Amino acid sequence: MPTRNEIEILHGEAVALANRARAWFDGPGRDWRNGLSYDDAASVAIETLAITARLLAIITWSLDRANHHADTATAFRSAPGLPLPPVLAGTPGGYIAAQSRSLGERLAAASQSVRPVISARYQPVWRA
């Protein structure tokens, strides 16, 4: 389970990144996307939705203390081997996408770093 300080840092980074994403994808990124082919524009739109969903999930997770003890942070890991759309490479949108994935990975890793380990020989003692 991440410490309260780690959660606050992740929350702050997610909010800042969400603001940057909104500013770019709704501003200069919109004009840039309008000049793309249909397929490239669609892949950017899909990645934009993934960024939004990931950041909102991280922000929501960080605000709900009940989640901090549950094994819910592993859901933020990106699908292995799923590359960023090549059309985003070298753009602020590509940086934002990579940072949102990294943030999700950091949250998942932090949530697993302090897991209790129970031996296979563990025998709970319950006496009535």
MDAnalysis code that builds the backbone (N, CA, C; Angstrom):
import MDAnalysis as mda
import numpy as np

u = mda.Universe.empty(384, n_residues=128, atom_resindex=np.repeat(np.arange(128), 3), trajectory=True)
u.add_TopologyAttr("name", ["N", "CA", "C"] * 128)
u.add_TopologyAttr("resid", np.arange(1, 129))
u.add_TopologyAttr("resname", ["MET", "PRO", "THR", "ARG", "ASN", "GLU", "ILE", "GLU", "ILE", "LEU", "HIS", "GLY", "GLU", "ALA", "VAL", "ALA", "LEU", "ALA", "ASN", "ARG", "ALA", "ARG", "ALA", "TRP", "PHE", "ASP", "GLY", "PRO", "GLY", "ARG", "ASP", "TRP", "ARG", "ASN", "GLY", "LEU", "SER", "TYR", "ASP", "ASP", "ALA", "ALA", "SER", "VAL", "ALA", "ILE", "GLU", "THR", "LEU", "ALA", "ILE", "THR", "ALA", "ARG", "LEU", "LEU", "ALA", "ILE", "ILE", "THR", "TRP", "SER", "LEU", "ASP", "ARG", "ALA", "ASN", "HIS", "HIS", "ALA", "ASP", "THR", "ALA", "THR", "ALA", "PHE", "ARG", "SER", "ALA", "PRO", "GLY", "LEU", "PRO", "LEU", "PRO", "PRO", "VAL", "LEU", "ALA", "GLY", "THR", "PRO", "GLY", "GLY", "TYR", "ILE", "ALA", "ALA", "GLN", "SER", "ARG", "SER", "LEU", "GLY", "GLU", "ARG", "LEU", "ALA", "ALA", "ALA", "SER", "GLN", "SER", "VAL", "ARG", "PRO", "VAL", "ILE", "SER", "ALA", "ARG", "TYR", "GLN", "PRO", "VAL", "TRP", "ARG", "ALA"])
u.atoms.positions = np.array([
    [0.847, -1.185, 0.000],
    [0.000, 0.000, 0.000],
    [0.885, 1.238, 0.000],
    [0.624, 2.178, -0.897],
    [1.417, 3.398, -0.920],
    [1.185, 4.227, 0.345],
    [2.186, 4.992, 0.734],
    [2.035, 5.881, 1.879],
    [1.140, 7.050, 1.482],
    [0.644, 7.737, 2.482],
    [-0.215, 8.904, 2.219],
    [0.536, 9.939, 1.382],
    [1.819, 10.132, 1.667],
    [2.627, 11.088, 0.918],
    [2.747, 10.663, -0.547],
    [2.977, 9.377, -0.794],
    [3.065, 8.871, -2.172],
    [1.741, 9.076, -2.908],
    [0.648, 8.837, -2.202],
    [-0.672, 9.008, -2.813],
    [-0.901, 10.478, -3.174],
    [-0.527, 11.371, -2.279],
    [-0.705, 12.802, -2.549],
    [0.148, 13.255, -3.731],
    [1.365, 12.733, -3.820],
    [2.239, 13.082, -4.945],
    [1.645, 12.564, -6.253],
    [1.210, 11.301, -6.274],
    [0.601, 10.737, -7.475],
    [-0.659, 11.506, -7.869],
    [-1.454, 11.874, -6.878],
    [-2.672, 12.645, -7.145],
    [-2.322, 13.988, -7.787],
    [-1.364, 14.693, -7.203],
    [-0.960, 15.993, -7.746],
    [-0.423, 15.887, -9.166],
    [0.374, 14.850, -9.418],
    [0.910, 14.647, -10.762],
    [-0.200, 14.319, -11.749],
    [-1.171, 13.522, -11.332],
    [-2.279, 13.156, -12.217],
    [-3.130, 14.378, -12.557],
    [-3.398, 15.230, -11.578],
    [-4.187, 16.437, -11.830],
    [-3.435, 17.376, -12.767],
    [-2.140, 17.564, -12.521],
    [-1.343, 18.440, -13.385],
    [-1.289, 17.899, -14.812],
    [-1.114, 16.586, -14.944],
    [-1.060, 15.981, -16.272],
    [-2.419, 16.066, -16.965],
    [-3.504, 15.906, -16.222],
    [-4.847, 16.037, -16.803],
    [-5.060, 17.446, -17.334],
    [-4.575, 18.442, -16.604],
    [-4.689, 19.832, -17.072],
    [-3.882, 20.055, -18.342],
    [-2.665, 19.488, -18.391],
    [-1.841, 19.613, -19.601],
    [-2.506, 18.906, -20.777],
    [-3.074, 17.722, -20.513],
    [-3.742, 16.964, -21.579],
    [-4.921, 17.754, -22.137],
    [-5.729, 18.285, -21.257],
    [-6.882, 19.070, -21.716],
    [-6.433, 20.278, -22.523],
    [-5.413, 20.973, -22.025],
    [-4.931, 22.177, -22.718],
    [-4.400, 21.844, -24.115],
    [-3.692, 20.726, -24.261],
    [-3.127, 20.419, -25.566],
    [-4.152, 19.777, -26.496],
    [-4.852, 18.747, -26.021],
    [-5.784, 18.041, -26.905],
    [-6.995, 18.886, -27.281],
    [-7.384, 19.849, -26.439],
    [-8.499, 20.734, -26.775],
    [-8.039, 22.025, -27.426],
    [-6.728, 22.253, -27.466],
    [-6.185, 23.476, -28.056],
    [-5.410, 23.171, -29.321],
    [-4.089, 23.338, -29.270],
    [-3.263, 23.103, -30.462],
    [-3.394, 21.680, -31.010],
    [-3.619, 20.720, -30.135],
    [-3.756, 19.336, -30.573],
    [-4.982, 19.110, -31.440],
    [-6.027, 19.869, -31.203],
    [-7.245, 19.737, -32.017],
    [-6.967, 20.183, -33.448],
    [-6.305, 21.314, -33.588],
    [-5.966, 21.795, -34.929],
    [-5.025, 20.815, -35.629],
    [-4.060, 20.293, -34.898],
    [-3.117, 19.315, -35.446],
    [-3.854, 18.052, -35.898],
    [-4.772, 17.570, -35.060],
    [-5.523, 16.346, -35.355],
    [-6.420, 16.520, -36.583],
    [-6.935, 17.731, -36.807],
    [-7.802, 17.974, -37.965],
    [-7.065, 17.772, -39.282],
    [-5.744, 17.892, -39.279],
    [-4.967, 17.699, -40.498],
    [-4.520, 16.268, -40.728],
    [-4.896, 15.357, -39.844],
    [-4.467, 13.962, -39.959],
    [-5.413, 13.157, -40.841],
    [-4.902, 12.015, -41.301],
    [-5.769, 11.084, -42.033],
    [-6.821, 10.539, -41.063],
    [-7.853, 9.929, -41.628],
    [-8.919, 9.379, -40.796],
    [-8.372, 8.341, -39.816],
    [-7.513, 7.434, -40.286],
    [-6.971, 6.382, -39.423],
    [-6.098, 6.962, -38.314],
    [-5.241, 7.929, -38.655],
    [-4.389, 8.537, -37.636],
    [-5.217, 9.327, -36.627],
    [-6.205, 10.052, -37.110],
    [-7.072, 10.815, -36.199],
    [-7.823, 9.873, -35.259],
    [-8.245, 8.724, -35.785],
    [-8.955, 7.753, -34.945],
    [-8.027, 7.182, -33.881],
    [-6.781, 6.871, -34.238],
    [-5.854, 6.318, -33.238],
    [-5.520, 7.356, -32.177],
    [-5.435, 8.619, -32.563],
    [-5.198, 9.684, -31.581],
    [-6.418, 9.829, -30.675],
    [-7.607, 9.763, -31.234],
    [-8.830, 9.882, -30.427],
    [-8.920, 8.740, -29.419],
    [-8.574, 7.536, -29.835],
    [-8.615, 6.388, -28.931],
    [-7.603, 6.571, -27.802],
    [-6.389, 7.008, -28.149],
    [-5.368, 7.223, -27.107],
    [-5.784, 8.355, -26.172],
    [-6.425, 9.378, -26.713],
    [-6.908, 10.484, -25.882],
    [-7.930, 9.988, -24.866],
    [-8.837, 9.133, -25.302],
    [-9.813, 8.554, -24.375],
    [-9.125, 7.696, -23.320],
    [-8.110, 6.944, -23.730],
    [-7.373, 6.105, -22.773],
    [-6.656, 6.967, -21.739],
    [-6.065, 8.069, -22.189],
    [-5.381, 8.988, -21.262],
    [-6.385, 9.546, -20.258],
    [-7.511, 10.006, -20.766],
    [-8.538, 10.584, -19.894],
    [-9.031, 9.562, -18.880],
    [-9.357, 8.376, -19.341],
    [-9.852, 7.333, -18.435],
    [-8.803, 6.974, -17.387],
    [-7.549, 6.837, -17.818],
    [-6.477, 6.459, -16.895],
    [-6.280, 7.533, -15.820],
    [-6.218, 8.786, -16.243],
    [-5.983, 9.863, -15.273],
    [-7.171, 10.040, -14.325],
    [-8.383, 9.951, -14.845],
    [-9.554, 10.058, -13.968],
    [-9.595, 8.904, -12.975],
    [-9.228, 7.716, -13.417],
    [-9.208, 6.565, -12.511],
    [-8.160, 6.748, -11.423],
    [-6.985, 7.258, -11.785],
    [-5.926, 7.494, -10.792],
    [-6.374, 8.550, -9.784],
    [-6.953, 9.634, -10.282],
    [-7.411, 10.703, -9.392],
    [-8.505, 10.188, -8.461],
    [-9.467, 9.457, -9.000],
    [-10.543, 8.896, -8.187],
    [-9.993, 7.923, -7.161],
    [-9.084, 7.054, -7.580],
    [-8.472, 6.082, -6.678],
    [-7.775, 6.799, -5.526],
    [-7.059, 7.868, -5.844],
    [-6.291, 8.560, -4.801],
    [-7.185, 9.265, -3.783],
    [-8.393, 9.598, -4.169],
    [-9.299, 10.303, -3.256],
    [-10.102, 9.370, -2.359],
    [-10.167, 8.092, -2.692],
    [-10.981, 7.148, -1.934],
    [-10.097, 6.232, -1.103],
    [-10.018, 6.490, 0.188],
    [-9.137, 5.714, 1.071],
    [-9.447, 4.223, 1.082],
    [-10.678, 3.857, 0.824],
    [-11.027, 2.434, 0.815],
    [-10.248, 1.691, -0.271],
    [-9.934, 2.376, -1.355],
    [-9.168, 1.763, -2.441],
    [-7.713, 1.523, -2.076],
    [-7.198, 2.290, -1.142],
    [-5.771, 2.217, -0.841],
    [-5.378, 0.886, -0.221],
    [-6.331, 0.199, 0.383],
    [-6.033, -1.084, 1.003],
    [-6.411, -2.254, 0.101],
    [-7.161, -1.973, -0.935],
    [-7.610, -3.036, -1.838],
    [-6.584, -3.245, -2.944],
    [-6.694, -4.348, -3.617],
    [-5.801, -4.654, -4.726],
    [-6.390, -4.072, -6.011],
    [-6.619, -2.772, -6.009],
    [-7.235, -2.132, -7.164],
    [-6.240, -1.415, -8.047],
    [-5.065, -1.108, -7.548],
    [-4.114, -0.320, -8.318],
    [-3.508, -1.082, -9.484],
    [-3.569, -2.393, -9.471],
    [-2.999, -3.150, -10.589],
    [-3.771, -2.899, -11.879],
    [-4.980, -2.411, -11.785],
    [-5.771, -2.114, -12.976],
    [-5.189, -0.951, -13.774],
    [-4.275, -0.199, -13.196],
    [-3.715, 0.957, -13.883],
    [-2.532, 0.612, -14.766],
    [-2.080, -0.619, -14.718],
    [-0.979, -1.023, -15.587],
    [-1.451, -1.008, -17.037],
    [-0.584, -0.517, -17.921],
    [-0.907, -0.528, -19.347],
    [-0.767, -1.941, -19.883],
    [-1.497, -2.214, -20.917],
    [-1.391, -3.528, -21.549],
    [0.034, -3.699, -22.068],
    [0.696, -4.807, -21.735],
    [2.077, -4.983, -22.169],
    [2.177, -5.039, -23.690],
    [3.164, -4.345, -24.209],
    [3.409, -4.372, -25.640],
    [2.480, -3.494, -26.454],
    [1.582, -2.777, -25.818],
    [0.673, -1.905, -26.555],
    [1.381, -0.573, -26.801],
    [1.826, -0.332, -28.027],
    [2.608, 0.876, -28.291],
    [1.731, 2.119, -28.394],
    [2.365, 3.254, -28.209],
    [1.678, 4.515, -28.452],
    [1.483, 4.649, -29.960],
    [0.435, 5.321, -30.390],
    [0.261, 5.537, -31.821],
    [1.473, 6.296, -32.385],
    [2.078, 5.806, -33.454],
    [3.273, 6.463, -34.010],
    [3.038, 7.925, -34.375],
    [1.813, 8.257, -34.751],
    [1.519, 9.625, -35.151],
    [1.708, 10.606, -33.985],
    [1.620, 10.114, -32.746],
    [1.799, 10.983, -31.576],
    [3.274, 11.231, -31.237],
    [4.160, 10.425, -31.798],
    [5.587, 10.554, -31.476],
    [6.074, 11.969, -31.765],
    [6.785, 12.517, -30.817],
    [7.360, 13.846, -30.987],
    [6.400, 14.999, -30.767],
    [5.191, 14.705, -30.340],
    [4.223, 15.770, -30.061],
    [4.009, 15.863, -28.555],
    [3.473, 16.979, -28.092],
    [3.120, 17.049, -26.672],
    [2.130, 15.944, -26.276],
    [1.269, 15.542, -27.196],
    [0.318, 14.467, -26.912],
    [1.019, 13.140, -26.655],
    [2.106, 12.886, -27.368],
    [2.879, 11.669, -27.144],
    [3.521, 11.669, -25.768],
    [4.042, 12.838, -25.376],
    [4.635, 12.971, -24.046],
    [3.568, 12.750, -22.968],
    [2.411, 13.338, -23.158],
    [1.318, 13.195, -22.189],
    [0.883, 11.736, -22.085],
    [0.754, 11.061, -23.219],
    [0.357, 9.659, -23.213],
    [1.378, 8.810, -22.465],
    [2.657, 9.032, -22.753],
    [3.713, 8.263, -22.088],
    [3.721, 8.539, -20.587],
    [3.530, 9.783, -20.193],
    [3.530, 10.135, -18.778],
    [2.320, 9.534, -18.057],
    [1.167, 9.486, -18.720],
    [-0.013, 8.907, -18.066],
    [0.188, 7.409, -17.859],
    [0.808, 6.755, -18.820],
    [1.098, 5.325, -18.657],
    [2.105, 5.103, -17.531],
    [3.112, 5.929, -17.496],
    [4.132, 5.824, -16.452],
    [3.522, 6.040, -15.071],
    [2.630, 6.997, -14.967],
    [1.964, 7.277, -13.693],
    [1.139, 6.073, -13.234],
    [0.433, 5.450, -14.152],
    [-0.332, 4.250, -13.814],
    [0.572, 3.112, -13.368],
    [1.706, 2.938, -14.038],
    [2.666, 1.900, -13.659],
    [3.245, 2.175, -12.269],
    [3.564, 3.431, -12.004],
    [4.109, 3.791, -10.685],
    [3.105, 3.513, -9.578],
    [1.850, 3.824, -9.819],
    [0.819, 3.565, -8.817],
    [0.672, 2.066, -8.575],
    [0.632, 1.296, -9.644],
    [0.509, -0.159, -9.496],
    [1.713, -0.733, -8.756],
    [2.912, -0.262, -9.084],
    [4.124, -0.762, -8.422],
    [4.140, -0.368, -6.949],
    [3.753, 0.859, -6.632],
    [3.754, 1.316, -5.243],
    [2.741, 0.536, -4.413],
    [1.621, 0.191, -5.018],
    [0.589, -0.527, -4.258],
    [1.004, -1.956, -3.949],
    [1.911, -2.513, -4.736],
    [2.341, -3.881, -4.513],
    [3.613, -3.982, -3.694],
    [4.288, -2.870, -3.468],
    [5.590, -2.911, -2.809],
    [5.517, -3.242, -1.326],
    [4.382, -3.054, -0.698],
    [4.278, -3.287, 0.737],
    [3.200, -4.329, 1.023],
    [3.094, -5.296, 0.179],
    [2.092, -6.339, 0.380],
    [2.529, -7.308, 1.456],
    [1.623, -7.729, 2.306],
    [1.986, -8.757, 3.275],
    [2.206, -10.090, 2.569],
    [3.206, -10.784, 2.998],
    [3.504, -12.086, 2.409],
    [3.057, -13.154, 3.390],
    [2.263, -14.082, 2.905],
    [1.773, -15.160, 3.753],
    [2.368, -16.455, 3.229],
    [2.976, -17.177, 4.100],
    [3.611, -18.439, 3.736],
    [2.562, -19.468, 3.366],
    [2.967, -20.421, 2.520],
    [2.066, -21.524, 2.162],
    [1.753, -22.374, 3.383],
    [2.603, -22.296, 4.399],
    [2.380, -23.082, 5.625],
    [1.563, -22.309, 6.652],
    [1.094, -21.130, 6.289],
    [0.338, -20.319, 7.234],
    [-0.947, -21.029, 7.627],
    [-1.169, -21.154, 8.911],
    [-2.382, -21.768, 9.434],
    [-3.076, -20.758, 10.344],
    [-4.172, -20.202, 9.898],
    [-4.871, -19.252, 10.776],
    [-5.399, -19.975, 12.010],
    [-5.395, -19.253, 13.084],
    [-5.878, -19.828, 14.328],
    [-7.214, -19.157, 14.655],
    [-8.274, -19.895, 14.462],
    [-9.611, -19.410, 14.771],
    [-10.203, -20.339, 15.801],
    [-10.431, -19.822, 16.912],
    [-11.001, -20.652, 17.984],
    [-12.348, -20.044, 18.398],
    [-13.297, -20.898, 18.475],
    [-14.635, -20.443, 18.885],
    [-14.783, -20.562, 20.373],
])
